[in-house]
Amino acid sequence: MSQVFEGYERQYCEASASLARKCTAAASLQGEKLKQKTAEIKSGIDGAEALIRKMDLEARNLQPSVRAGLLAKLREYKSDLNNLKGALKRITSGNAQQGTREELLESGMADTLGVSADQRSRLLRTTERQNQTTDRLRDSHRTMLETEDLGVSILHDLHQQRQSLLRAGDTLNTVDDNVGKSRRIIGAMARRMDRNKWIIGLIIAVLILAILVILYFKFVH
């Protein structure tokens, strides 16, 4: 339901209840006080009628599925307002005769205001249920948004973890490359050391052979 319509609706229900109390009070008044009270009631009825026009305009601008229910409520509000107008008319027409006013208070006024009170009570209960439904929908929407935010946060964390794992993988690949290079260097050094050992062994052998030759020639000659 439109929040604008709900605002007008609450204002109308409050105004209607206030007008009903004023009509009840006016039925026991006389003279100048009665005139002041009826003028006050008429002004309140004009304000309530303006609220109904605003609700009607707002309802007709909504979607058809929502509009039908609101227009049905408006018909009840208009009926309630007509009852208030009728009560005001009976109060003003009975101003000349106290007996008529007392009879109005005991019979017609009580019936009219009783019907209006029943309608207001029913409308207020309906409005309260609709407001509760709206509140539940708002809570559900808020929960959905919070869940969506939580999901986005989890996805963000997972993305960061994925990036960390990718960086760790790159680091491991770099380490593997360095280990491979180290192995190749160590292998080359080992082969060089083996070659050097053979060279040194060969040099020693040559030196021994030379010494033996020198000793041979020395003792023979």
C-alpha positions in Angstrom: 0.0 0.0 0.0 1.1 3.6 -0.7 2.6 5.3 2.4 0.9 8.5 1.2 -2.5 6.8 1.3 -1.8 5.3 4.7 -1.0 8.8 6.1 -4.2 10.2 4.8 -6.1 7.2 6.1 -4.8 7.6 9.6 -5.6 11.3 9.6 -9.2 10.6 8.4 -9.8 7.9 11.1 -8.6 10.3 13.8 -10.7 13.1 12.4 -13.8 10.8 12.1 -13.5 9.7 15.7 -13.0 13.3 16.9 -16.1 14.4 14.9 -18.2 11.6 16.4 -17.3 12.8 19.9 -18.1 16.4 19.0 -21.5 15.4 17.5 -22.3 13.6 20.7 -21.3 16.6 22.8 -23.2 19.1 20.5 -26.5 17.2 21.0 -26.7 18.5 24.6 -25.7 22.1 23.8 -27.9 25.2 23.2 -27.6 28.7 21.9 -24.2 30.2 21.0 -22.3 27.2 22.3 -24.2 25.0 19.9 -23.5 27.3 17.0 -19.8 27.3 17.8 -19.7 23.5 18.1 -21.6 23.0 14.8 -19.3 25.4 13.0 -16.4 23.4 14.4 -18.0 20.1 13.3 -18.7 21.5 9.8 -15.0 22.6 9.5 -13.9 19.2 10.6 -16.2 17.5 8.1 -14.8 19.7 5.3 -11.3 18.6 6.3 -12.3 14.9 6.4 -13.9 15.3 3.0 -10.7 16.8 1.6 -8.8 13.8 3.0 -11.1 11.4 1.2 -10.6 13.3 -2.1 -6.8 13.0 -1.6 -7.1 9.3 -0.8 -9.2 8.8 -3.9 -6.7 10.6 -6.1 -3.8 8.6 -4.6 -5.6 5.3 -4.9 -6.4 5.9 -8.6 -2.7 6.4 -9.4 -1.8 3.0 -8.0 -1.7 -0.4 -9.7 -5.1 -2.1 -10.4 -4.5 -4.9 -8.0 -4.0 -2.5 -5.1 -6.5 0.1 -6.4 -9.6 -2.1 -6.0 -9.1 -2.8 -2.3 -8.4 0.9 -1.5 -11.5 2.1 -3.4 -13.6 -0.4 -1.4 -12.2 1.1 1.8 -13.0 4.6 0.4 -16.6 3.7 -0.1 -16.8 2.8 3.6 -15.1 6.1 4.6 -17.6 8.0 2.4 -20.5 6.2 4.0 -19.1 7.0 7.5 -18.7 10.7 6.4 -22.3 10.8 5.2 -23.4 9.5 8.6 -21.5 12.3 10.2 -23.1 14.9 7.9 -26.5 13.5 8.7 -25.9 13.7 12.4 -24.8 17.4 12.0 -27.9 18.1 9.9 -30.2 16.7 12.6 -28.4 18.6 15.3 -28.8 21.9 13.4 -32.4 21.2 12.4 -33.3 20.4 15.9 -31.9 23.6 17.3 -35.3 25.2 17.7 -36.8 22.5 19.9 -35.1 21.1 22.9 -37.4 18.0 22.8 -36.4 17.2 19.3 -32.8 17.5 20.2 -33.2 15.1 23.2 -35.1 12.7 21.0 -32.3 12.9 18.5 -29.8 12.2 21.2 -31.7 9.2 22.5 -32.7 7.6 19.1 -31.5 8.8 15.7 -28.2 10.3 17.0 -27.4 7.1 19.0 -28.2 4.9 16.0 -26.2 7.0 13.5 -23.2 7.4 15.8 -23.4 3.8 16.7 -23.2 2.8 13.1 -20.4 5.2 12.5 -18.5 3.9 15.5 -18.9 0.4 14.3 -17.7 1.3 10.8 -14.7 3.2 12.3 -13.9 0.3 14.6 -14.0 -2.1 11.7 -12.0 0.2 9.5 -9.4 0.8 12.2 -9.0 -2.9 12.7 -8.6 -3.4 8.9 -6.1 -0.6 8.7 -4.2 -2.0 11.7 -4.0 -5.5 10.0 -2.9 -3.9 6.8 -0.2 -1.9 8.6 1.0 -5.0 10.4 1.2 -6.8 7.0 3.1 -3.9 5.6 5.5 -3.9 8.6 6.1 -7.7 8.1 6.8 -7.1 4.4 9.2 -4.3 5.3 10.9 -6.6 7.9 11.2 -9.3 5.3 12.6 -6.9 2.8 15.1 -5.6 5.3 16.1 -9.2 6.2 16.5 -9.9 2.5 18.7 -6.9 2.1 20.8 -7.9 5.1 21.1 -11.4 3.7 22.2 -10.0 0.4 24.8 -7.8 2.0 26.1 -10.8 4.0 26.3 -12.8 0.7 28.2 -10.0 -1.0 30.6 -9.8 2.0 31.2 -13.6 1.9 31.8 -13.4 -1.9 34.2 -10.6 -1.3 36.1 -12.6 1.3 36.2 -15.6 -0.9 37.6 -13.5 -3.8 40.3 -12.2 -1.5 41.1 -15.7 -0.3 41.3 -16.8 -4.0 43.7 -14.0 -4.8 45.8 -15.0 -1.8 45.9 -18.6 -3.0 46.8 -17.5 -6.5 49.7 -15.3 -5.1 50.8 -18.3 -2.9 50.8 -20.5 -6.0 52.9 -18.0 -7.9 55.3 -17.9 -5.0 55.5 -21.7 -5.0 56.2 -21.7 -8.7 59.0 -19.1 -8.2 60.4 -21.3 -5.4 60.3 -24.4 -7.7 62.1 -22.5 -10.4 64.8 -21.3 -8.0 65.1 -24.9 -6.6 65.5 -26.2 -10.1 68.2 -23.6 -10.9 70.0 -24.5 -7.6 69.9 -28.1 -8.5 71.4 -27.5 -11.9 74.1 -25.2 -10.4 75.0 -27.9 -7.8 75.1 -30.6 -10.5 77.4 -28.5 -12.6 79.6 -27.9 -9.6 79.7 -31.6 -8.8 80.7 -32.4 -12.3 83.4 -29.7 -12.2 84.7 -31.1 -9.0 84.8 -34.6 -10.4 86.7 -33.4 -13.5 89.1 -31.5 -11.2 89.7 -34.7 -9.2 90.7 -36.6 -12.4 92.9 -33.8 -13.5 94.7 -33.6 -10.1 95.0 -37.4 -10.1 96.5 -37.4 -13.5 98.9 -34.6 -12.5 100.0 -36.6 -9.5 100.4 -39.7 -11.6 102.6 -37.8 -14.1 104.7 -36.4 -11.2 105.2 -39.8 -9.7 106.1 -41.2 -13.1 108.6 -38.3 -13.6 110.2 -38.9 -10.2 110.5 -42.6 -10.9 112.2 -41.8 -14.3 114.6 -39.4 -12.6 115.5 -41.9 -9.9 116.0 -44.6 -12.5 118.4 -42.5 -14.5 120.2 -41.4 -11.4 120.9 -44.9 -10.0 121.6 -46.4 -13.4 124.2 -43.9 -14.4 
